[in-house]
Structure formats: structure tokens, C-alpha cells
Amino acid sequence: QVQLVESGGGLVQPGGSLRLSCAASGSILSFNYMGWYRQAPGKQREPVANIIGGARTNYADSVKGRFTISRENAKNTVYLQMNSLKPEDTATYYCNMGAAWGQGTQVTVSS
């Protein structure tokens, strides 16, 4: 089973940007679906964005127009570009491919 490692999280001020990366231990060519999820303290994990077939993307209403998901097959990596961050975006972000989940990366939006 492929292993996933997220990176790119951190502390950012409201209005700032971060780019999350999810690197897979093997080829991602076989994965038609890739997704980013997040979980805030005391809340359930929720979907944030996904990319299907390398081209079709879907976003949660709360992040539409601010977040962009993309994949780079040559680097076995999926990205989540997050702009105009808000305090309510604070959460641990996880990537998912098939049955594999990463360990998560913390994003904190605070002044």
C-alpha cells in the first residue's frame, strides 16, 4: 500500500497563503481520486477538495475560490494551494488516495 506524507502546514496570519504537499511513496498514476480533508478540534473530519482523473476538481463551499487542488504525477505528489486563509480554516489537513491516509499537517490561521 502506498504511504502518504503531508507537509507545508504552519502558522499563518488571516489573509495569508500556504501550499500543502502530499507525497506518495510510489506512483500515483493508478489513483483516479485524490482528496484533501481536514479536522478541527472537536469536529468530524470533513472533505475540503478532491481531484478526479487529473482534471475534474471539487471543493467544499467554504473554500471555493480560495483553495486549489492539483497533482503532479512525475513527483507522485498532490498539492493544496490555500489563499485568503481564515481562522476557521484552522485544522489538521490530511490527504487521501485509495485506502491510504497521511499523518496530517497542522494549519493554524491566527493573528
Buried (B, 14 or more C-beta within 10 A) or exposed (E): EBEBBBEBBEEBEEEBEBEBBBBBEEEBEEBEEBBBBBBBEEEEBEBBBBBEEBEEBEBBEEBEEBBBBBBEEEEBBBBBBBBEBEEEBBBBBBBBBBEBBBEBBEBBBEE
